[in-house]
Structure formats: structure tokens, C-alpha cells
Amino acid sequence: MKGPCDTSDLLVFSHLRWDFVFQRPQHLLTRHAKYRRVFYVEESILGMTDIPRLHLRETAENVLVVIPYLPSNLSENEKNTALIELMDELIYEEEIIDFTIMYYAPMALSFTKQLDPKKIIFDCVDEHSHFSEPSQIIDHYENELLKKADIVFAAGNSLFESKKHKHHNIHAFPSSIDYSHFAQARGKLIEPDDQKNIPHPRIGFYGVIDNRFNLDLLLQIADLAPHYQFIIIGPVLKIDPRTLPQRRNIHYLGKKDYHTLPLYLSSWSCAIMPFALNKVTRFISPTKTLEYLAAGKPIVSTSITDVVNPYGHRGLARIADRPEDFIDEIDLAIEERKLPEWLDRVDHYLKDYSWDKTFSRMAEIELRENEISFFIKSKNEELNIRN
């Protein structure tokens, strides 16, 4: 099928599980999958097999998720050797000939160097060395990937600023929104069973609860404002669930399907982003900022760089770091939401954002790179003939 993007196969290597949280890779790759075969290779699962093997399954959006299974007793070198063989097997069995590689996980270079794509794309969504140890190894692979990549996309403005001197063809593409999906929350929707009996007013957060989330701040604001009910939605990762603060007005509802999020958002009075301020959050650009706004919810956030600018500067999010200030800003945000001009200002800003537009602009850059590569190849062949 002809379309707005390259139609060669797309081989994607990611550190994010496809079914974990529906976020940037899923939004972009489901759009790619309308026009090309997409193979989404996840990180290996260890210990559930005696021999290295691949498991493939097709999602409802036509993305082929590829999961490598490896024995648990392999050394690092043996793991890479096994993965190299599995990738060669994937290429052969699925008849992948004309293909592009997109990396979300720089470490995947350790077992993909033997592959011969026509193009390499690095969609940089995190400062990976801040999430993993040892950071020197991550830095090594990211620097190598930046040398090999034909195109680099940065998933936030601050991330772009930190990388722009490292590559000649890097582009800032902050994450976007599925506006119509989240705008459903502006109406009165059927209450989910696990939320319908929680009193109002409700202050909510959804997302991964990990070392980016400021648990101490949540505890303090819950104690300062017992009249507010704090609803926390999302999986707990990389922290002990027993460390989650427990109060009568804090409600942990667990992981929810992306398609049900508007049902929860609909009855919230305010959305919050109580992120910790540390090296892990230095370059994050939370997708949920736009999603909360599309849902018509005011936002209070800690001073994350990519939230302060542009959202804080444009009056689309309130910023506070101290618990007392955080509660004051929630009070003000709830009152401001009642003003019709607030939602008008939100929609004026959101009109330029959609995943379809983001996908199209990124695809244009990929197609342009194809034309440049074809031109250079033709010129080289012409010179070779003359010589």
C-alpha cells in the first residue's frame, strides 16, 4: 500500500514492552504498520527455555511483536551470540530484505551490527545512562549509535538540546496526543467500578510509578489536604510497592488499559505530575501533559524543564515544588478551570498537536533521507562507470 512513509520493512529494537504502557512507540508504530511490516523486538526474557528461540505474535494493529527467549545460564557474550543468531533467523524466516532499523534501545547494537539495513533511525526517548547501570556501557552504545544513525529524533526539547551537537541530522519531536480519545473525558462518562465510590474532589495521576515519582511529595500533599482524594493509576516499577505512602485519601488503582483512561479522567477536578527532581527526570517530556489538557483537566506539576517551558510559561500548567505551594496551586487550578477562556486557551494550543501530524512530519524526514541516499548512490555509480 502506498502511503506517506517508506514502505520497506521496519525492524524496531526497544527497551519498552509493547503491552506495558501505550506510549510514543505504540502511537508511531501503529501508524507505520498501516503501510509497512513492523517488527517490534523486545528485550530478552531469561529462564523460560533451554534453547534460544523467538516468539512472534501479531497485535490488533498489525505490529509483529518479537520476543527473544534465552536460557538463564548464559554469559553476556553467549547472550549476544545467541541473539545474533536469532536476528539472522528472523531476517531469513520472515524474508526481510529491504528494511530500515529503528532503535529505542542503544544496547541492541551489541547483537545487530551484522545486519545490513538501508537506513538507521534513532528515536531517542530518554537519557538512557540515567536509567541503567553501568552508565559507561550505555553511553558507549549510544555514542556508537549516534555515529551510525542516518536520522535522530529527540522526544523532547531539553533532550534535543543535550544531543544536538552530537549528530548532523537530529530533529526535535516532542510527543503528541490522540486528541479525540482524551477529549471524551470532557463529557460525563460511565464511572469505572473501582473509582465510582471514591469521594470528590478527585486529584489524579496516571503513568508508571517508579523512581521518577516523588512519593514523599504525594504523602505530604495528601496530609496537607485531607479533603482531596488522590487517585494514582499505573504499574509500580523499580521500587518496592511496600514503600508507597498509605493514607485514607490516597487510592492506588493499578495499571489501566489506555482505552479506559478517559473514563477515569472524566471526574477528576485536577491532574498532577508530582515528579522527583533528579537526574532521571532531567530530560523527560511527559506525554501525559498534553493528554491531561485534551481531557480538559488543569495540571499542577513539579518544575520539570519540559513542563515549565512551554506549559508553565503559557499558563497551561501550574508549577510548584514545595508541598504547601503544590496544594495552593491545585486550589487555584480548580478555580481557573471554571473560566471558559481557560479551555479556549488550551484548545488554541492543542490544535497544532496530533500523533497523525507528528508521524507525518517524521515520515517526511525519512523519505527525504531516502531521496538523498538514492541521489548519492546514483552519483557514485555514475562516477564508477566513467572511471
C-alpha positions in Angstrom: 0.0 0.0 0.0 1.3 3.4 -0.9 1.3 6.0 1.8 3.1 8.9 3.4 6.0 6.9 4.7 8.7 4.5 3.5 7.2 1.1 2.7 10.2 -1.0 3.4 10.1 -3.3 6.4 10.8 -1.6 9.7 12.8 -3.5 12.3 12.5 -1.9 15.8 14.6 -2.6 18.9 13.1 -1.3 22.1 13.6 -1.5 25.9 9.9 -1.0 26.4 7.4 -3.9 26.4 4.7 -3.4 23.8 1.9 -4.3 26.3 3.3 -2.4 29.2 2.1 1.2 28.7 0.7 2.6 25.4 3.0 5.5 24.7 5.2 7.1 22.0 6.5 3.9 20.2 3.0 2.4 20.1 1.4 5.6 18.7 4.1 6.0 16.0 4.5 2.3 15.0 0.8 1.5 14.7 0.7 4.3 12.1 3.8 2.8 10.3 2.1 -0.6 10.3 -0.7 0.7 8.0 1.9 1.0 5.2 4.8 -1.4 6.0 5.6 -4.5 8.0 6.8 -3.6 11.5 8.8 -6.0 13.7 9.0 -4.8 17.3 11.8 -6.7 19.0 11.6 -6.5 22.8 14.3 -7.2 25.4 15.1 -10.9 26.0 13.2 -12.9 28.6 15.5 -15.2 30.5 15.0 -18.6 32.1 11.8 -19.9 30.4 13.6 -22.0 27.8 16.5 -24.4 27.5 17.4 -23.3 24.0 17.3 -19.8 22.4 14.1 -19.2 20.5 11.9 -16.4 19.2 8.2 -15.9 19.8 6.2 -13.8 17.3 2.7 -12.5 17.7 0.7 -10.0 15.8 -1.1 -7.2 17.6 -4.5 -5.9 16.6 -2.7 -3.0 14.9 -0.7 -5.4 12.6 2.6 -4.9 14.5 4.6 -8.1 14.8 6.0 -8.3 18.4 9.2 -10.4 18.6 10.2 -11.7 22.0 13.6 -13.5 22.3 13.7 -16.3 24.9 17.1 -17.2 26.3 18.4 -19.7 28.9 19.3 -18.0 32.1 22.7 -19.6 32.5 24.4 -17.7 29.5 27.2 -15.3 29.9 26.9 -11.8 28.4 28.9 -12.9 25.3 26.9 -16.0 25.0 23.6 -14.0 25.1 24.8 -11.7 22.4 25.9 -14.6 20.2 22.5 -16.3 20.7 20.7 -13.0 19.9 22.8 -12.5 16.7 21.8 -16.0 15.5 18.1 -15.3 16.4 18.1 -12.0 14.5 19.6 -13.7 11.5 16.9 -16.4 11.8 14.2 -13.7 12.0 15.6 -12.0 8.8 15.7 -15.3 7.0 12.3 -16.8 8.2 10.4 -13.6 7.6 12.1 -12.8 4.3 13.2 -9.3 5.5 15.2 -8.0 2.6 14.6 -4.3 2.1 14.5 -2.9 5.6 15.1 0.1 7.9 16.2 -0.3 11.6 14.7 2.0 14.3 16.4 1.9 17.7 14.8 2.9 21.0 17.4 0.8 22.9 21.1 1.7 22.0 22.2 -1.5 23.8 20.7 -3.5 21.0 23.7 -2.6 18.9 25.5 -5.4 20.7 23.6 -8.0 18.7 22.6 -6.2 15.5 25.8 -4.9 14.0 25.8 -7.8 11.5 22.5 -6.6 10.0 22.6 -4.5 6.8 19.7 -2.0 6.8 19.3 0.6 4.1 18.9 3.2 6.9 19.2 3.6 10.7 16.9 5.7 12.8 17.4 6.5 16.5 14.2 7.7 18.2 15.8 8.9 21.4 13.1 9.0 24.2 15.4 9.0 27.3 18.8 9.8 28.6 19.4 6.1 28.8 22.5 6.3 31.0 20.5 7.8 33.8 18.2 4.8 33.9 20.7 1.9 33.8 23.9 0.8 35.2 26.7 0.8 34.4 26.2 4.1 32.7 29.5 4.0 30.8 28.4 1.0 28.8 25.1 2.7 27.9 27.0 5.9 26.9 29.3 3.8 24.7 26.5 2.2 22.8 24.6 5.5 22.5 27.6 7.3 21.1 28.2 4.5 18.7 24.6 4.6 17.6 24.8 8.4 17.1 27.7 7.8 14.7 25.9 5.1 12.8 22.4 6.6 12.6 21.2 8.4 9.5 18.4 10.2 11.4 18.0 11.0 15.0 14.7 12.1 16.6 14.6 13.6 20.1 11.4 13.1 22.1 11.6 16.4 24.0 13.1 19.8 23.7 15.6 19.5 26.5 16.7 16.1 25.2 17.2 17.7 21.8 19.3 20.5 23.3 21.5 17.9 25.1 22.1 15.8 21.9 22.0 18.4 19.0 25.8 18.8 18.9 26.3 15.0 18.6 24.6 14.5 15.2 24.2 16.4 11.9 20.6 15.2 11.2 18.8 15.5 14.6 15.2 16.7 14.9 13.1 17.6 18.0 9.8 15.8 18.0 8.2 16.0 21.4 5.4 13.5 22.0 1.9 14.4 20.9 -1.8 13.5 21.6 -4.7 11.5 20.4 -7.0 14.5 21.0 -10.3 12.9 20.2 -9.6 9.9 22.5 -8.8 12.1 25.6 -11.4 14.8 24.8 -14.0 12.2 25.6 -13.2 12.9 29.3 -14.7 16.4 28.9 -18.2 14.8 28.9 -19.8 12.8 31.7 -18.8 9.2 31.2 -19.7 6.0 33.0 -17.7 5.7 36.2 -15.4 2.7 36.5 -16.3 0.4 39.3 -13.1 0.9 41.2 -13.4 4.7 41.2 -17.1 5.4 41.4 -17.3 5.2 45.2 -14.3 7.5 45.9 -15.5 10.9 47.2 -14.9 14.2 45.4 -12.9 16.3 44.7 -10.6 13.9 43.0 -7.0 14.8 42.1 -5.4 12.3 39.7 -2.2 10.9 38.2 -1.7 8.1 35.7 1.6 6.7 34.5 4.4 4.5 35.6 5.1 4.7 39.3 8.9 4.4 39.6 12.0 6.4 40.7 10.7 9.4 38.8 7.7 9.7 41.1 8.1 11.8 44.3 6.5 9.6 46.9 7.4 11.9 49.7 5.6 14.8 48.0 2.5 12.7 47.5 2.4 11.8 51.2 2.8 15.4 52.2 0.2 16.9 50.0 -2.2 14.1 51.0 -1.7 15.0 54.7 -2.0 18.8 54.0 -5.2 18.4 52.0 -7.4 15.6 53.6 -10.4 17.0 51.7 -8.8 15.9 48.4 -8.9 12.3 47.2 -5.7 11.4 45.4 -6.1 8.8 42.7 -2.9 7.1 41.4 -3.2 4.9 38.3 -0.4 2.9 36.8 2.0 0.0 37.3 4.7 0.1 40.0 8.2 -0.5 38.6 11.7 -0.5 40.0 10.5 0.5 43.5 9.2 -1.7 46.4 5.4 -1.4 46.4 5.6 -1.5 50.2 7.2 1.9 50.1 4.1 3.5 48.6 2.6 6.0 51.1 -0.7 4.9 52.6 -3.4 7.3 53.6 -7.2 7.2 53.6 -7.2 9.8 50.8 -4.7 8.0 48.5 -6.1 5.4 46.2 -3.9 3.1 44.1 -6.0 1.7 41.3 -3.2 -0.2 39.4 -2.5 -0.4 35.7 -5.3 0.5 33.3 -5.8 0.0 29.6 -5.1 3.0 27.5 -8.6 3.0 26.1 -10.2 3.3 29.6 -8.2 6.3 30.7 -10.8 8.9 29.7 -13.4 7.1 32.0 -11.1 7.8 35.0 -10.1 11.3 33.9 -13.7 12.4 33.3 -14.5 13.0 37.0 -11.1 14.4 38.2 -11.0 18.0 39.3 -7.3 18.4 38.6 -4.4 16.3 37.3 -1.0 16.3 38.9 2.6 15.3 37.9 4.5 15.0 41.2 7.8 14.1 39.6 11.0 14.0 41.6 13.7 16.4 40.5 16.7 14.2 39.8 19.0 13.1 37.0 16.4 10.5 35.9 13.8 13.3 35.3 16.1 15.9 33.9 15.3 15.3 30.3 11.8 13.8 30.5 9.0 15.3 28.4 5.7 13.8 29.8 3.2 12.8 27.1 0.5 13.0 29.7 0.8 16.8 29.9 -1.0 17.1 26.5 -3.3 14.2 27.3 -4.5 15.9 30.6 -5.1 19.1 28.7 -7.0 17.4 25.9 -9.2 15.9 28.7 -9.9 19.4 29.9 -8.1 18.9 33.2 -5.9 21.6 34.8 -2.4 20.5 35.7 -0.1 21.0 38.6 3.5 19.7 38.2 6.8 19.9 39.8 9.4 22.0 37.9 10.3 19.6 35.1 12.1 21.6 32.4 9.9 20.5 29.5 6.8 21.2 31.5 7.9 24.6 32.8 8.6 25.5 29.1 6.3 25.7 27.3 3.3 24.8 29.5 4.1 26.8 32.6 5.2 29.8 30.7 2.0 29.7 28.6 -0.3 29.4 31.7 -1.3 25.8 30.7 0.2 24.2 33.8 0.9 25.4 37.3 4.3 24.7 38.8 5.2 24.0 42.4 7.8 22.0 44.3 7.0 22.6 48.0 4.1 20.7 49.4 2.3 23.8 50.6 2.7 25.5 47.2 1.5 22.4 45.4 -1.8 22.4 47.3 -2.2 26.2 46.7 -1.7 25.6 43.0 -4.3 22.8 43.0 -6.8 25.1 44.6 -6.1 27.8 42.0 -6.1 25.4 39.1 -9.6 24.1 40.1 -11.0 27.6 40.2 -9.3 28.6 36.9 -10.8 25.6 35.2 -14.3 27.1 35.7 -13.4 30.1 33.4 -14.4 29.4 29.8 -11.4 31.3 28.5 -9.1 28.7 30.1 -10.4 25.9 27.9 -10.3 28.2 24.9 -6.6 28.8 25.6 -6.0 25.1 26.0 -7.6 24.2 22.7 -5.9 27.0 20.8 -2.6 25.5 21.9 -3.6 21.9 21.2 -4.8 22.5 17.6 -1.3 22.0 16.3 -0.7 18.7 18.0 -1.7 15.2 17.0 0.1 11.9 16.6 -1.0 11.9 12.9 0.8 15.2 12.3 3.9 14.0 14.3 4.0 10.7 12.4 3.6 12.5 9.0 6.4 15.0 9.7 8.8 12.3 10.9 7.9 10.1 7.9 8.7 13.1 5.6 12.2 13.3 7.0 12.7 9.6 6.5 11.5 9.8 2.9 13.7 12.9 2.3 16.7 10.9 3.6 15.8 8.1 1.1 15.9 10.6 -1.8 19.3 12.0 -0.6 20.7 8.4 -0.3 19.4 7.5 -3.7 20.9 10.6 -5.3 24.3 10.0 -3.7 24.2 6.3 -4.7 23.3 7.3 -8.3 26.2 9.8 -8.5 28.7 7.3 -7.1 27.6 4.7 -9.7 27.8 7.3 -12.4 31.4 8.1 -11.4 32.3 4.4 -11.2 31.1 3.9 -14.8 33.1 6.9 -16.0 36.2 5.7 -14.3 
